[in-house]
Amino acid sequence: MSLLRPDFSPTMLRFFLRARAEFRVADSGAPWRRGETVKAFKAETRKLAGVTNHQMHFAWTGQLNDPAARARLWAVLGHFPADHGITLTHGGQEHG
């Protein structure tokens, strides 16, 4: 029997960030203001996570390899790799 482990890769972080942004647009009731809503979501998420604009850009494009910055962004999204015995590495993850 194999255990499925969550994927906390840079690519998966990109998918989660973009999905949350789309939920924010849908919840806003103003889809015609999509650009503004997504921009506000990104700024809020970046500030809550304490990451730089550069790190947020790399996270948004699925290229953020910095494990500490990824962990902070995952935490803002409500997901904690350590809860699953996972340690983030430079661009990947290890199962503990």
Gaussian input, Z-matrix of N, CA and C with variables (Angstrom, degrees):
# hf/3-21g

backbone

0 1
 N
 C     1     B1
 C     2     B2     1     A1
 N     3     B3     2     A2     1     D1
 C     4     B4     3     A3     2     D2
 C     5     B5     4     A4     3     D3
 N     6     B6     5     A5     4     D4
 C     7     B7     6     A6     5     D5
 C     8     B8     7     A7     6     D6
 N     9     B9     8     A8     7     D7
 C    10    B10     9     A9     8     D8
 C    11    B11    10    A10     9     D9
 N    12    B12    11    A11    10    D10
 C    13    B13    12    A12    11    D11
 C    14    B14    13    A13    12    D12
 N    15    B15    14    A14    13    D13
 C    16    B16    15    A15    14    D14
 C    17    B17    16    A16    15    D15
 N    18    B18    17    A17    16    D16
 C    19    B19    18    A18    17    D17
 C    20    B20    19    A19    18    D18
 N    21    B21    20    A20    19    D19
 C    22    B22    21    A21    20    D20
 C    23    B23    22    A22    21    D21
 N    24    B24    23    A23    22    D22
 C    25    B25    24    A24    23    D23
 C    26    B26    25    A25    24    D24
 N    27    B27    26    A26    25    D25
 C    28    B28    27    A27    26    D26
 C    29    B29    28    A28    27    D27
 N    30    B30    29    A29    28    D28
 C    31    B31    30    A30    29    D29
 C    32    B32    31    A31    30    D30
 N    33    B33    32    A32    31    D31
 C    34    B34    33    A33    32    D32
 C    35    B35    34    A34    33    D33
 N    36    B36    35    A35    34    D34
 C    37    B37    36    A36    35    D35
 C    38    B38    37    A37    36    D36
 N    39    B39    38    A38    37    D37
 C    40    B40    39    A39    38    D38
 C    41    B41    40    A40    39    D39
 N    42    B42    41    A41    40    D40
 C    43    B43    42    A42    41    D41
 C    44    B44    43    A43    42    D42
 N    45    B45    44    A44    43    D43
 C    46    B46    45    A45    44    D44
 C    47    B47    46    A46    45    D45
 N    48    B48    47    A47    46    D46
 C    49    B49    48    A48    47    D47
 C    50    B50    49    A49    48    D48
 N    51    B51    50    A50    49    D49
 C    52    B52    51    A51    50    D50
 C    53    B53    52    A52    51    D51
 N    54    B54    53    A53    52    D52
 C    55    B55    54    A54    53    D53
 C    56    B56    55    A55    54    D54
 N    57    B57    56    A56    55    D55
 C    58    B58    57    A57    56    D56
 C    59    B59    58    A58    57    D57
 N    60    B60    59    A59    58    D58
 C    61    B61    60    A60    59    D59
 C    62    B62    61    A61    60    D60
 N    63    B63    62    A62    61    D61
 C    64    B64    63    A63    62    D62
 C    65    B65    64    A64    63    D63
 N    66    B66    65    A65    64    D64
 C    67    B67    66    A66    65    D65
 C    68    B68    67    A67    66    D66
 N    69    B69    68    A68    67    D67
 C    70    B70    69    A69    68    D68
 C    71    B71    70    A70    69    D69
 N    72    B72    71    A71    70    D70
 C    73    B73    72    A72    71    D71
 C    74    B74    73    A73    72    D72
 N    75    B75    74    A74    73    D73
 C    76    B76    75    A75    74    D74
 C    77    B77    76    A76    75    D75
 N    78    B78    77    A77    76    D76
 C    79    B79    78    A78    77    D77
 C    80    B80    79    A79    78    D78
 N    81    B81    80    A80    79    D79
 C    82    B82    81    A81    80    D80
 C    83    B83    82    A82    81    D81
 N    84    B84    83    A83    82    D82
 C    85    B85    84    A84    83    D83
 C    86    B86    85    A85    84    D84
 N    87    B87    86    A86    85    D85
 C    88    B88    87    A87    86    D86
 C    89    B89    88    A88    87    D87
 N    90    B90    89    A89    88    D88
 C    91    B91    90    A90    89    D89
 C    92    B92    91    A91    90    D90
 N    93    B93    92    A92    91    D91
 C    94    B94    93    A93    92    D92
 C    95    B95    94    A94    93    D93
 N    96    B96    95    A95    94    D94
 C    97    B97    96    A96    95    D95
 C    98    B98    97    A97    96    D96
 N    99    B99    98    A98    97    D97
 C   100   B100    99    A99    98    D98
 C   101   B101   100   A100    99    D99
 N   102   B102   101   A101   100   D100
 C   103   B103   102   A102   101   D101
 C   104   B104   103   A103   102   D102
 N   105   B105   104   A104   103   D103
 C   106   B106   105   A105   104   D104
 C   107   B107   106   A106   105   D105
 N   108   B108   107   A107   106   D106
 C   109   B109   108   A108   107   D107
 C   110   B110   109   A109   108   D108
 N   111   B111   110   A110   109   D109
 C   112   B112   111   A111   110   D110
 C   113   B113   112   A112   111   D111
 N   114   B114   113   A113   112   D112
 C   115   B115   114   A114   113   D113
 C   116   B116   115   A115   114   D114
 N   117   B117   116   A116   115   D115
 C   118   B118   117   A117   116   D116
 C   119   B119   118   A118   117   D117
 N   120   B120   119   A119   118   D118
 C   121   B121   120   A120   119   D119
 C   122   B122   121   A121   120   D120
 N   123   B123   122   A122   121   D121
 C   124   B124   123   A123   122   D122
 C   125   B125   124   A124   123   D123
 N   126   B126   125   A125   124   D124
 C   127   B127   126   A126   125   D125
 C   128   B128   127   A127   126   D126
 N   129   B129   128   A128   127   D127
 C   130   B130   129   A129   128   D128
 C   131   B131   130   A130   129   D129
 N   132   B132   131   A131   130   D130
 C   133   B133   132   A132   131   D131
 C   134   B134   133   A133   132   D132
 N   135   B135   134   A134   133   D133
 C   136   B136   135   A135   134   D134
 C   137   B137   136   A136   135   D135
 N   138   B138   137   A137   136   D136
 C   139   B139   138   A138   137   D137
 C   140   B140   139   A139   138   D138
 N   141   B141   140   A140   139   D139
 C   142   B142   141   A141   140   D140
 C   143   B143   142   A142   141   D141
 N   144   B144   143   A143   142   D142
 C   145   B145   144   A144   143   D143
 C   146   B146   145   A145   144   D144
 N   147   B147   146   A146   145   D145
 C   148   B148   147   A147   146   D146
 C   149   B149   148   A148   147   D147
 N   150   B150   149   A149   148   D148
 C   151   B151   150   A150   149   D149
 C   152   B152   151   A151   150   D150
 N   153   B153   152   A152   151   D151
 C   154   B154   153   A153   152   D152
 C   155   B155   154   A154   153   D153
 N   156   B156   155   A155   154   D154
 C   157   B157   156   A156   155   D155
 C   158   B158   157   A157   156   D156
 N   159   B159   158   A158   157   D157
 C   160   B160   159   A159   158   D158
 C   161   B161   160   A160   159   D159
 N   162   B162   161   A161   160   D160
 C   163   B163   162   A162   161   D161
 C   164   B164   163   A163   162   D162
 N   165   B165   164   A164   163   D163
 C   166   B166   165   A165   164   D164
 C   167   B167   166   A166   165   D165
 N   168   B168   167   A167   166   D166
 C   169   B169   168   A168   167   D167
 C   170   B170   169   A169   168   D168
 N   171   B171   170   A170   169   D169
 C   172   B172   171   A171   170   D170
 C   173   B173   172   A172   171   D171
 N   174   B174   173   A173   172   D172
 C   175   B175   174   A174   173   D173
 C   176   B176   175   A175   174   D174
 N   177   B177   176   A176   175   D175
 C   178   B178   177   A177   176   D176
 C   179   B179   178   A178   177   D177
 N   180   B180   179   A179   178   D178
 C   181   B181   180   A180   179   D179
 C   182   B182   181   A181   180   D180
 N   183   B183   182   A182   181   D181
 C   184   B184   183   A183   182   D182
 C   185   B185   184   A184   183   D183
 N   186   B186   185   A185   184   D184
 C   187   B187   186   A186   185   D185
 C   188   B188   187   A187   186   D186
 N   189   B189   188   A188   187   D187
 C   190   B190   189   A189   188   D188
 C   191   B191   190   A190   189   D189
 N   192   B192   191   A191   190   D190
 C   193   B193   192   A192   191   D191
 C   194   B194   193   A193   192   D192
 N   195   B195   194   A194   193   D193
 C   196   B196   195   A195   194   D194
 C   197   B197   196   A196   195   D195
 N   198   B198   197   A197   196   D196
 C   199   B199   198   A198   197   D197
 C   200   B200   199   A199   198   D198
 N   201   B201   200   A200   199   D199
 C   202   B202   201   A201   200   D200
 C   203   B203   202   A202   201   D201
 N   204   B204   203   A203   202   D202
 C   205   B205   204   A204   203   D203
 C   206   B206   205   A205   204   D204
 N   207   B207   206   A206   205   D205
 C   208   B208   207   A207   206   D206
 C   209   B209   208   A208   207   D207
 N   210   B210   209   A209   208   D208
 C   211   B211   210   A210   209   D209
 C   212   B212   211   A211   210   D210
 N   213   B213   212   A212   211   D211
 C   214   B214   213   A213   212   D212
 C   215   B215   214   A214   213   D213
 N   216   B216   215   A215   214   D214
 C   217   B217   216   A216   215   D215
 C   218   B218   217   A217   216   D216
 N   219   B219   218   A218   217   D217
 C   220   B220   219   A219   218   D218
 C   221   B221   220   A220   219   D219
 N   222   B222   221   A221   220   D220
 C   223   B223   222   A222   221   D221
 C   224   B224   223   A223   222   D222
 N   225   B225   224   A224   223   D223
 C   226   B226   225   A225   224   D224
 C   227   B227   226   A226   225   D225
 N   228   B228   227   A227   226   D226
 C   229   B229   228   A228   227   D227
 C   230   B230   229   A229   228   D228
 N   231   B231   230   A230   229   D229
 C   232   B232   231   A231   230   D230
 C   233   B233   232   A232   231   D231
 N   234   B234   233   A233   232   D232
 C   235   B235   234   A234   233   D233
 C   236   B236   235   A235   234   D234
 N   237   B237   236   A236   235   D235
 C   238   B238   237   A237   236   D236
 C   239   B239   238   A238   237   D237
 N   240   B240   239   A239   238   D238
 C   241   B241   240   A240   239   D239
 C   242   B242   241   A241   240   D240
 N   243   B243   242   A242   241   D241
 C   244   B244   243   A243   242   D242
 C   245   B245   244   A244   243   D243
 N   246   B246   245   A245   244   D244
 C   247   B247   246   A246   245   D245
 C   248   B248   247   A247   246   D246
 N   249   B249   248   A248   247   D247
 C   250   B250   249   A249   248   D248
 C   251   B251   250   A250   249   D249
 N   252   B252   251   A251   250   D250
 C   253   B253   252   A252   251   D251
 C   254   B254   253   A253   252   D252
 N   255   B255   254   A254   253   D253
 C   256   B256   255   A255   254   D254
 C   257   B257   256   A256   255   D255
 N   258   B258   257   A257   256   D256
 C   259   B259   258   A258   257   D257
 C   260   B260   259   A259   258   D258
 N   261   B261   260   A260   259   D259
 C   262   B262   261   A261   260   D260
 C   263   B263   262   A262   261   D261
 N   264   B264   263   A263   262   D262
 C   265   B265   264   A264   263   D263
 C   266   B266   265   A265   264   D264
 N   267   B267   266   A266   265   D265
 C   268   B268   267   A267   266   D266
 C   269   B269   268   A268   267   D267
 N   270   B270   269   A269   268   D268
 C   271   B271   270   A270   269   D269
 C   272   B272   271   A271   270   D270
 N   273   B273   272   A272   271   D271
 C   274   B274   273   A273   272   D272
 C   275   B275   274   A274   273   D273
 N   276   B276   275   A275   274   D274
 C   277   B277   276   A276   275   D275
 C   278   B278   277   A277   276   D276
 N   279   B279   278   A278   277   D277
 C   280   B280   279   A279   278   D278
 C   281   B281   280   A280   279   D279
 N   282   B282   281   A281   280   D280
 C   283   B283   282   A282   281   D281
 C   284   B284   283   A283   282   D282
 N   285   B285   284   A284   283   D283
 C   286   B286   285   A285   284   D284
 C   287   B287   286   A286   285   D285

   B1=1.4543
   B2=1.5309
   B3=1.3090
   B4=1.4617
   B5=1.5234
   B6=1.3141
   B7=1.4545
   B8=1.5195
   B9=1.2925
   B10=1.4521
   B11=1.5132
   B12=1.2936
   B13=1.4650
   B14=1.5272
   B15=1.3098
   B16=1.4692
   B17=1.5276
   B18=1.3005
   B19=1.4575
   B20=1.5267
   B21=1.3193
   B22=1.4613
   B23=1.5242
   B24=1.3270
   B25=1.4626
   B26=1.5282
   B27=1.3386
   B28=1.4682
   B29=1.5306
   B30=1.3259
   B31=1.4665
   B32=1.5219
   B33=1.3325
   B34=1.4627
   B35=1.5274
   B36=1.3277
   B37=1.4593
   B38=1.5237
   B39=1.3103
   B40=1.4651
   B41=1.5310
   B42=1.3280
   B43=1.4629
   B44=1.5319
   B45=1.3197
   B46=1.4638
   B47=1.5228
   B48=1.3258
   B49=1.4668
   B50=1.5232
   B51=1.3147
   B52=1.4618
   B53=1.5291
   B54=1.3220
   B55=1.4703
   B56=1.5171
   B57=1.3362
   B58=1.4649
   B59=1.5217
   B60=1.3183
   B61=1.4653
   B62=1.5256
   B63=1.3234
   B64=1.4678
   B65=1.5299
   B66=1.3391
   B67=1.4724
   B68=1.5247
   B69=1.3220
   B70=1.4574
   B71=1.5192
   B72=1.3254
   B73=1.4684
   B74=1.5279
   B75=1.3318
   B76=1.4665
   B77=1.5230
   B78=1.3319
   B79=1.4674
   B80=1.5244
   B81=1.3250
   B82=1.4644
   B83=1.5233
   B84=1.3333
   B85=1.4537
   B86=1.5200
   B87=1.3281
   B88=1.4626
   B89=1.5279
   B90=1.3333
   B91=1.4683
   B92=1.5309
   B93=1.3290
   B94=1.4525
   B95=1.5358
   B96=1.3313
   B97=1.4686
   B98=1.5297
   B99=1.3329
   B100=1.4607
   B101=1.5277
   B102=1.3242
   B103=1.4609
   B104=1.5144
   B105=1.3234
   B106=1.4667
   B107=1.5257
   B108=1.3206
   B109=1.4636
   B110=1.5228
   B111=1.3135
   B112=1.4664
   B113=1.5270
   B114=1.3089
   B115=1.4695
   B116=1.5268
   B117=1.3245
   B118=1.4613
   B119=1.5254
   B120=1.3332
   B121=1.4631
   B122=1.5210
   B123=1.3327
   B124=1.4551
   B125=1.5277
   B126=1.3228
   B127=1.4649
   B128=1.5270
   B129=1.3290
   B130=1.4688
   B131=1.5274
   B132=1.3115
   B133=1.4636
   B134=1.5214
   B135=1.3211
   B136=1.4637
   B137=1.5229
   B138=1.3316
   B139=1.4724
   B140=1.5227
   B141=1.3288
   B142=1.4597
   B143=1.5247
   B144=1.3232
   B145=1.4709
   B146=1.5263
   B147=1.3170
   B148=1.4582
   B149=1.5207
   B150=1.3381
   B151=1.4623
   B152=1.5284
   B153=1.3108
   B154=1.4631
   B155=1.5203
   B156=1.3241
   B157=1.4739
   B158=1.5210
   B159=1.3211
   B160=1.4634
   B161=1.5318
   B162=1.3335
   B163=1.4670
   B164=1.5220
   B165=1.3286
   B166=1.4647
   B167=1.5246
   B168=1.3271
   B169=1.4672
   B170=1.5272
   B171=1.3262
   B172=1.4562
   B173=1.5271
   B174=1.3224
   B175=1.4638
   B176=1.5279
   B177=1.3154
   B178=1.4555
   B179=1.5226
   B180=1.3411
   B181=1.4621
   B182=1.5286
   B183=1.3360
   B184=1.4617
   B185=1.5146
   B186=1.3230
   B187=1.4567
   B188=1.5233
   B189=1.3237
   B190=1.4652
   B191=1.5269
   B192=1.3117
   B193=1.4587
   B194=1.5261
   B195=1.3227
   B196=1.4604
   B197=1.5317
   B198=1.3476
   B199=1.4681
   B200=1.5281
   B201=1.3245
   B202=1.4654
   B203=1.5239
   B204=1.3101
   B205=1.4693
   B206=1.5241
   B207=1.3447
   B208=1.4623
   B209=1.5209
   B210=1.3140
   B211=1.4672
   B212=1.5303
   B213=1.3242
   B214=1.4725
   B215=1.5284
   B216=1.3301
   B217=1.4622
   B218=1.5239
   B219=1.3330
   B220=1.4727
   B221=1.5205
   B222=1.3356
   B223=1.4669
   B224=1.5285
   B225=1.3193
   B226=1.4720
   B227=1.5248
   B228=1.3188
   B229=1.4682
   B230=1.5306
   B231=1.3398
   B232=1.4602
   B233=1.5183
   B234=1.3248
   B235=1.4655
   B236=1.5224
   B237=1.3246
   B238=1.4508
   B239=1.5251
   B240=1.3373
   B241=1.4600
   B242=1.5354
   B243=1.3074
   B244=1.4715
   B245=1.5250
   B246=1.3197
   B247=1.4705
   B248=1.5268
   B249=1.3167
   B250=1.4675
   B251=1.5280
   B252=1.3451
   B253=1.4571
   B254=1.5185
   B255=1.3151
   B256=1.4628
   B257=1.5189
   B258=1.3196
   B259=1.4571
   B260=1.5167
   B261=1.3201
   B262=1.4587
   B263=1.5220
   B264=1.3120
   B265=1.4600
   B266=1.5238
   B267=1.3058
   B268=1.4575
   B269=1.5295
   B270=1.3260
   B271=1.4576
   B272=1.5220
   B273=1.3302
   B274=1.4598
   B275=1.5198
   B276=1.3279
   B277=1.4661
   B278=1.5138
   B279=1.3219
   B280=1.4653
   B281=1.5219
   B282=1.3090
   B283=1.4643
   B284=1.5075
   B285=1.3311
   B286=1.4596
   B287=1.4512
   A1=108.28
   A2=117.06
   A3=119.41
   A4=109.05
   A5=113.71
   A6=119.76
   A7=108.95
   A8=116.00
   A9=120.19
   A10=108.83
   A11=115.92
   A12=121.28
   A13=108.67
   A14=116.72
   A15=119.33
   A16=110.94
   A17=115.54
   A18=123.07
   A19=108.83
   A20=117.01
   A21=122.07
   A22=110.88
   A23=116.58
   A24=122.13
   A25=110.75
   A26=116.41
   A27=119.35
   A28=112.55
   A29=117.09
   A30=120.44
   A31=111.30
   A32=116.84
   A33=119.80
   A34=110.79
   A35=117.19
   A36=120.18
   A37=109.89
   A38=117.00
   A39=121.28
   A40=110.36
   A41=116.89
   A42=120.36
   A43=111.29
   A44=117.41
   A45=120.79
   A46=111.09
   A47=117.76
   A48=120.18
   A49=110.99
   A50=116.28
   A51=119.98
   A52=112.11
   A53=116.70
   A54=119.49
   A55=110.57
   A56=116.81
   A57=119.54
   A58=111.15
   A59=117.06
   A60=120.21
   A61=110.24
   A62=117.03
   A63=120.38
   A64=111.41
   A65=116.43
   A66=119.41
   A67=109.86
   A68=116.76
   A69=120.57
   A70=110.31
   A71=117.30
   A72=120.77
   A73=109.91
   A74=116.80
   A75=120.75
   A76=111.15
   A77=116.35
   A78=120.65
   A79=112.78
   A80=117.18
   A81=120.27
   A82=112.41
   A83=117.35
   A84=119.95
   A85=112.50
   A86=115.73
   A87=120.47
   A88=109.55
   A89=116.66
   A90=119.04
   A91=113.58
   A92=117.58
   A93=120.89
   A94=110.80
   A95=117.16
   A96=121.73
   A97=110.34
   A98=116.38
   A99=122.24
   A100=112.40
   A101=117.23
   A102=121.19
   A103=112.81
   A104=116.04
   A105=121.00
   A106=111.56
   A107=115.95
   A108=120.94
   A109=110.78
   A110=116.84
   A111=120.53
   A112=109.68
   A113=117.20
   A114=121.01
   A115=110.56
   A116=117.12
   A117=121.38
   A118=110.97
   A119=117.22
   A120=121.17
   A121=110.62
   A122=116.41
   A123=120.70
   A124=111.41
   A125=117.33
   A126=121.13
   A127=111.12
   A128=116.15
   A129=120.54
   A130=111.09
   A131=116.42
   A132=121.53
   A133=110.25
   A134=116.99
   A135=121.95
   A136=110.91
   A137=116.28
   A138=120.22
   A139=111.52
   A140=117.39
   A141=120.53
   A142=111.98
   A143=116.28
   A144=121.16
   A145=112.13
   A146=116.69
   A147=119.77
   A148=112.75
   A149=115.99
   A150=120.03
   A151=109.17
   A152=115.42
   A153=120.56
   A154=111.01
   A155=115.68
   A156=120.45
   A157=109.77
   A158=116.07
   A159=121.56
   A160=110.26
   A161=116.97
   A162=120.82
   A163=110.99
   A164=116.79
   A165=119.81
   A166=110.64
   A167=116.51
   A168=119.68
   A169=110.12
   A170=116.75
   A171=119.79
   A172=111.48
   A173=117.99
   A174=120.56
   A175=110.11
   A176=117.40
   A177=123.25
   A178=111.65
   A179=116.47
   A180=120.97
   A181=112.44
   A182=117.49
   A183=121.03
   A184=114.52
   A185=116.63
   A186=121.02
   A187=113.69
   A188=118.55
   A189=120.62
   A190=109.69
   A191=116.33
   A192=121.18
   A193=112.90
   A194=118.64
   A195=123.17
   A196=109.97
   A197=117.89
   A198=119.64
   A199=113.94
   A200=118.17
   A201=120.25
   A202=111.11
   A203=117.19
   A204=121.05
   A205=110.24
   A206=117.00
   A207=119.42
   A208=110.82
   A209=117.54
   A210=120.92
   A211=110.56
   A212=117.14
   A213=119.92
   A214=110.99
   A215=116.90
   A216=119.63
   A217=111.01
   A218=117.51
   A219=119.87
   A220=110.35
   A221=117.03
   A222=120.48
   A223=111.05
   A224=116.83
   A225=120.32
   A226=110.27
   A227=116.45
   A228=120.85
   A229=112.03
   A230=116.93
   A231=120.69
   A232=114.70
   A233=116.88
   A234=121.46
   A235=109.00
   A236=116.28
   A237=121.68
   A238=109.49
   A239=117.70
   A240=120.88
   A241=113.10
   A242=118.02
   A243=121.43
   A244=111.79
   A245=117.80
   A246=120.95
   A247=111.82
   A248=116.38
   A249=121.85
   A250=111.63
   A251=115.88
   A252=119.96
   A253=113.05
   A254=116.67
   A255=121.69
   A256=109.78
   A257=115.03
   A258=122.57
   A259=107.42
   A260=116.45
   A261=119.78
   A262=109.37
   A263=115.52
   A264=122.38
   A265=108.16
   A266=116.55
   A267=120.73
   A268=109.61
   A269=116.14
   A270=122.24
   A271=115.48
   A272=117.56
   A273=119.92
   A274=111.17
   A275=114.88
   A276=120.61
   A277=109.75
   A278=114.61
   A279=121.70
   A280=107.81
   A281=115.33
   A282=121.73
   A283=108.36
   A284=114.92
   A285=119.98
   A286=115.75
   D1=128.20
   D2=178.57
   D3=-102.59
   D4=143.27
   D5=177.55
   D6=-94.89
   D7=131.17
   D8=175.89
   D9=-80.99
   D10=132.26
   D11=178.27
   D12=-111.64
   D13=141.72
   D14=177.53
   D15=-62.22
   D16=150.81
   D17=179.54
   D18=-101.29
   D19=112.41
   D20=178.51
   D21=-108.29
   D22=31.11
   D23=-178.34
   D24=-69.29
   D25=163.69
   D26=174.92
   D27=-56.69
   D28=-36.21
   D29=179.34
   D30=-66.26
   D31=-42.77
   D32=179.59
   D33=-67.31
   D34=-36.92
   D35=175.76
   D36=-59.85
   D37=-42.50
   D38=176.96
   D39=-56.95
   D40=-47.83
   D41=-179.59
   D42=-60.82
   D43=-43.94
   D44=-179.16
   D45=-65.66
   D46=-43.48
   D47=179.15
   D48=-60.54
   D49=-46.23
   D50=-178.43
   D51=-68.05
   D52=-36.05
   D53=177.02
   D54=-65.34
   D55=-43.96
   D56=178.50
   D57=-62.75
   D58=-37.29
   D59=177.75
   D60=-63.98
   D61=-41.13
   D62=178.88
   D63=-66.49
   D64=-36.86
   D65=174.80
   D66=-62.25
   D67=-40.59
   D68=179.21
   D69=-62.52
   D70=-40.83
   D71=177.76
   D72=-62.94
   D73=-46.17
   D74=-179.33
   D75=-62.83
   D76=-41.61
   D77=-179.19
   D78=-71.66
   D79=-20.03
   D80=-175.92
   D81=-69.82
   D82=-24.99
   D83=-177.07
   D84=74.98
   D85=6.59
   D86=-179.28
   D87=-135.37
   D88=68.79
   D89=-176.87
   D90=-61.32
   D91=-21.13
   D92=178.63
   D93=-70.93
   D94=-11.69
   D95=177.65
   D96=-105.27
   D97=30.40
   D98=-175.68
   D99=-52.52
   D100=-49.62
   D101=-177.46
   D102=-56.77
   D103=-46.82
   D104=179.21
   D105=-64.80
   D106=-40.19
   D107=-177.92
   D108=-67.13
   D109=-43.90
   D110=179.16
   D111=-65.22
   D112=-43.12
   D113=179.11
   D114=-59.70
   D115=-43.31
   D116=178.93
   D117=-65.69
   D118=-40.68
   D119=177.24
   D120=-59.83
   D121=-47.23
   D122=-179.22
   D123=-61.78
   D124=-42.95
   D125=179.91
   D126=-64.63
   D127=-44.17
   D128=179.35
   D129=-63.10
   D130=-45.78
   D131=-179.27
   D132=-63.41
   D133=-43.85
   D134=179.68
   D135=-59.94
   D136=-45.80
   D137=-179.24
   D138=-66.31
   D139=-43.35
   D140=179.10
   D141=-62.33
   D142=-36.87
   D143=-178.67
   D144=-81.27
   D145=-17.94
   D146=-178.47
   D147=69.53
   D148=37.18
   D149=177.74
   D150=-108.42
   D151=161.19
   D152=-179.73
   D153=-78.71
   D154=166.71
   D155=174.75
   D156=-58.68
   D157=-41.50
   D158=-179.55
   D159=-61.27
   D160=-46.91
   D161=179.30
   D162=-63.21
   D163=-40.66
   D164=179.22
   D165=-64.12
   D166=-40.11
   D167=177.85
   D168=-60.86
   D169=-45.42
   D170=179.40
   D171=-65.42
   D172=-37.31
   D173=176.72
   D174=-64.01
   D175=-43.74
   D176=-178.62
   D177=-61.79
   D178=-30.68
   D179=-178.45
   D180=-99.04
   D181=4.82
   D182=176.69
   D183=76.94
   D184=24.78
   D185=-176.20
   D186=-120.17
   D187=10.33
   D188=-177.08
   D189=-79.70
   D190=109.48
   D191=-178.78
   D192=-94.30
   D193=-19.67
   D194=-177.19
   D195=-61.35
   D196=114.06
   D197=-175.60
   D198=-64.37
   D199=-37.33
   D200=-178.86
   D201=-67.09
   D202=-43.65
   D203=179.03
   D204=-65.28
   D205=-41.43
   D206=177.64
   D207=-62.19
   D208=-42.54
   D209=-179.88
   D210=-61.65
   D211=-40.91
   D212=179.49
   D213=-65.56
   D214=-40.37
   D215=178.39
   D216=-67.50
   D217=-42.74
   D218=176.59
   D219=-59.29
   D220=-39.49
   D221=-179.77
   D222=-62.43
   D223=-41.71
   D224=177.58
   D225=-61.87
   D226=-33.00
   D227=178.44
   D228=-80.37
   D229=-3.46
   D230=176.79
   D231=88.22
   D232=17.37
   D233=-179.60
   D234=-123.53
   D235=133.00
   D236=-174.10
   D237=-124.96
   D238=107.50
   D239=-178.33
   D240=-53.02
   D241=-38.78
   D242=-178.19
   D243=-61.84
   D244=-29.28
   D245=177.39
   D246=-62.11
   D247=-19.04
   D248=-178.91
   D249=-110.08
   D250=12.20
   D251=-179.27
   D252=71.60
   D253=27.61
   D254=-177.06
   D255=-111.40
   D256=134.45
   D257=173.54
   D258=-110.88
   D259=126.94
   D260=178.41
   D261=-76.48
   D262=140.80
   D263=177.36
   D264=-118.77
   D265=179.94
   D266=179.87
   D267=-66.76
   D268=90.36
   D269=178.54
   D270=91.97
   D271=-2.28
   D272=-178.59
   D273=-146.30
   D274=-151.28
   D275=-179.93
   D276=-157.10
   D277=154.97
   D278=177.08
   D279=-123.77
   D280=143.92
   D281=178.25
   D282=-96.06
   D283=126.77
   D284=-175.77
   D285=-86.95

